[in-house]
Amino acid sequence: MLRSFLALLLLLLVAGCNLGSSGAPVPTTTPVNGVVQSTTLSSPRVIAWNPNTNTLGWVLQDNNIPLENGVPQRAVVQYCGAAPDGAHVIVAIGGDTAQPALYPVNGGERVMLGQTSGLACTLQKRIYYSPDGKRLGLLQYTPGATNGNYVVGTLRILTAEDNKNVYMVNEVTSFEMYDDGVLYTQLYSNGQGQAKTAALRWWNGTTEQTLEDPIQSLENCQIVSARAVRMGEKVYSLLGEKCQNKGSSWRLMRTDFSGGNSSNIETGQTGGAYFTNAGTNDLWPLAATSEMLVAYPNGLAADVVNLIRVSLADGTVKNVINSVTIDQYPPSMSRRFLASPDKQRLIFVTRDGNGGEALYMYSLLSPDEAPTLIAGGNRSDRINGVAWSADSQRVYYVLASDINALSVFTLAGESKLIVRGIFQGLALSPDGTLAATSEQVRVDTNDVRNNLVVIDTTSQQKTVLVEGGRGESALTPLVVR
């Protein structure tokens, strides 16, 4: 490993680093076995996607270390998440056919996770770790998976220690990782491409248990999406259905965790259809009020939902907030609907009919409290990046408006402008001290460029890692350390 790394550095030095105007290495060789940087590299360092050179790699002030060279043009490159201990990050390269991989942040070799679709990285909880970090689950999709009435893939569960496959099952539409097992939902075709039935199952690390099979669609309906979560000794499933002459509907169902005894809690009409490329069907337990927070499409756009609270006792529905943007593939930017690392709060962006955006925070511990407006709300406002600090105490965000800036919001309700600038995208170090983003700078009237910068959120010092060339696209920061 050390020999390979030294050889790579020697090649870069001999070639004079062979840098183009964008500051990223011109592809001269493919990294051997996915070699990444050593632990001695200076800070700040950013994993960034450079569409100008089709290169994914570490960017430093005095060097660039490629992770992947020669990536196909117009490829979708996405940050999918990180291991709970921060030792690895998951990045997917590709579109309808994509290859996600584990990249170690402190030296080592990448681990390829197998072919899937970029959809698995865009939509939340399609590639992620169990809370204790001991298992990694991912859905592998075949090309064209989103072309039908519903989307299913092959669920693979890997051990995080050695990335060995320990469980595999087909026809899975969603899954939820727990320390003691995996809860997942399957959809089955009736031969006409419609899912008239579903199944709910649990895998405890050794054996598989069927909790309910079959789950029937409503009359004259077909199931197009499903999500399930465990809450105590019950499992709650949210089904999205398309019905003849009735549009689309959501349905919340309860099942005993021991299996069987299923019943519908409540159902309701949506404002729009469930699209196979958007995460518009989701739910979050609200233990404090014995309710479930439910998202369903509102019809404004394919990636917009309404959030409601549904009583688990009697099905009473209470509105929380409308017109919330959700993940959609292909992605237009990084995720903006994010749970805090401690799973106690959500941050999300709303969009009005004029395109104006606003950033909100919502407490899952105090759901009776209305969502807190953090920033935005005017017609010209755009939220161009959001991120939680690892301690769940601060939200960092990029606002494009009359005031263009990177700012921070604390749980105490205080908002502070860190530094002004026209920024796009945001990657945050775990402790929140470093923020990486792309900054638009105007050289002259007809020359606007994009620099990759790192901002010290404490001192407000800004470091330019890459000076963008004329006519070049902005680099996308994925990870900063």
Phi, psi and omega in degrees: 000312181294321180298318180295320181294317179296323179295322179294316178296320179298320178298318180294321180292317180297322180278005183064026184069347170045049185272141172274185183295337182278354177086357179263152184293134172290129184303117176240341180201154175270130179306137181282120177056032177065039181298136175240183188290162175276172183285354185266358181294148186288164175248146004279152176223140188228131166277120184226151173261123180251101181289346180285331180241003181055047184233134169251130180184175174284134176243126179236174179294325187240009183194165175223130181243111182288142171257318177220123175256159173064033176295137182305144178299146180064018175292148174271122179244122187228143169274120185263338182148187184218157173293148180305328179274359177076005185285333181228149170239154180249124177233134179249137179238124178128168181255251180299330170244118186229158179234098175282152180213153173271127177243119178288140184269351181231039176098142180136193181247148177289157177236117178283136186260001179100154184290138175208203175247154175301342176304324183295334179270326181292309182281138184290149177062036169251338170220109179192168184265155169294158183306324180276358177076010184272341179228150175239127178248143176209148175261126177258120181256150173272157178305139181079017184299333184271004185279345182267196180282339180208169184238128173225161178210186177265121178276126175240134176246126181244149170280130183292333183295316183229008177057035177271140178286124181243350179201143179211136180208145184262173175064028183269132178258334177198159178209158179230125183269133173232163180296329184258009177160190183228129176257129182216158181239137178243147175241142185235136180281147176269010182096346177248018179079014180247140177266101178269344180223156177224167176223146179242123184224162181228134174242122187265013182101346179227309184235158179259138179233131176273122179270324176199129178195118006267156166260116185276145172290162174294164181300132180060028179233165171228145181278128181246344177200155181204142176220145180222145176223156178260140178218100185068231180265015179237154173242133181244128182244136176250117182252130171260128186229145175253125188240146180293126176061013180232003183073215182247154180218157172251152180216126178258125185236148179243138179223143175294138178294335176284349177113138175078194179058040182280146177206151177279133177272311181196154174221155181201162179281147173263169177271352182200181183277159171273120178264144185289345182255014182228146182270057186271005180237101184208163182207153182221128180294139174241082187297327185297331183241009182052049179230173173235130173277126187237138173248135176216154183294140181255354174094351179294320177199169184295336184249028182236134182231163165257147175249129178229163172250132180242124178293131179281346180275314186226004177079008178301136183251131175234134179285141176254302180194149181252165171060050178265131179281145183227172182294141178215142178251137356292149184283142175268339176197179180292167184302140178234004172247105191225131169279146176294154179306329179273004176064024182260345183216159174239144166241143181203166183245133172260155179225128179269180184295341178265001181092355179293140185240153178217146181256130182234157170238139180227132181271126174280347177272332180232066187294344177290340178282135179294151176306141182269125177286124179264312183200161175083194180118346177269163185301326184270357186284138174225138177259107189262010177168140177219153178199144174267146166286155185297335180273004177064020183260344185221147174243125176256141184210152177252121181247128173251116187194206170298329173249113177261119187193162165263129183225171179226143177236131181257163179294343176283356178091013181263134177243134184225131174284126181270306179203143179278151177160161176266101188247154176220125181083157182202127170237138187235137173291155184306323182273359177079007182277340181233134176234129177252137182202168175261128182249130176274126179234143180257114178281314171209190188303319184250020183226097178249127184237168182236119178258143170272120185233155171239132183245127172282111187289346178271309183271348183069012179287136181246129180244126177273117177271324180223124173271119183290146177271164180297129179080000182274152177281158179288144171283149180253113177283132181249322183217141174227138178222000000 
